């Protein structure tokens, strides 16, 4: 069985489901909703960005540089995302 995270997007208030999708990988970190996107980070250090909307749209998929595992959820500092792997702290700027 392939590990994956099933995620969905629902309307705030009514709870109406708009889409449902699976992202491959093991996930320990919580997703982050910011600036019209939802950011996911799997344990292998892959960052997946999905547009927050009524249809599923993956807008980016990137690997953090050192390949170290990531378990911690994102932190936000102004417009920057902070991501911590087992060996490195990253600041991702707009």
JOMO-V311748 format. One record per backbone hydrogen bond with DSSP energy under -0.5 kcal/mol. CO is the residue of the C=O (numbers start at 1). NH is the residue of the N-H. Records with the same first field share a line. If there is no record, write none. Layout:
BEGIN
CO=NH + NH
END
This chain:
BEGIN
3=25
4=6
5=7 + 23
7=21
9=18 + 19
11=15
12=14
16=11
19=9
21=7
23=5
26=43
30=74
32=34 + 39
34=37
36=52
37=34
38=50
39=32
40=48
41=29
42=45
43=70
45=64
46=42 + 48
47=62
48=40
49=59 + 60
50=38
51=53
57=51 + 59
60=49
62=47
64=67
69=86
75=82
77=80
80=77
81=92
82=75
83=85 + 90
84=72
88=85 + 90
90=83
91=93
92=81
END
